[in-house]
């Protein structure tokens, strides 16, 4: 089975916070950014290399053999904290949850650095000026340094959707039209009732 791409759960947050506190205690912000970068590089390799993905997530590979391979693969290529952490996850049978754990670690880092990561969805790709404008407005509203991740969604008619953490802010045209339709339906029914009362002399 492949690595599990999912939102961080309680387990992911527990592992992420343990690693975060350890790294922060050893080297502060610089160490956190280094470890986060190496974890993200590991995930990227797993996403682009099916055999490496299977190696990390497979239940067939013996735990001891996989730990030895991890140490060999990452020797002199990654911080010992990353190597040891991967081996701990391997021993606990949690390597398949690495994407969620890294996402939780990243969220802790952004919170510490005063940054907020925002996914922005539009029907068509945004140009640099539009992205800069959105980033500026969000930064002013949230009082944080914004890291934007732009995506296109062909299902959208227009407008924009934002995802901040697990919260979705939908300002798309489709949503606005749906709200207008709902308002019209409820308002129309109210007017119809009022006219009926007038006709009956109520």
PyMOL commands that set and color helices and strands:
alter all, ss='L'
color gray80, all
select helices_A, chain A and resi 10-48+50-57+63-74+80-92+95-113+128-142+173-200
alter helices_A, ss='H'
color red, helices_A
select strands_A, chain A and resi 115-122+145-152+159-164+167-172
alter strands_A, ss='S'
color yellow, strands_A
deselect
rebuild
show_as cartoon
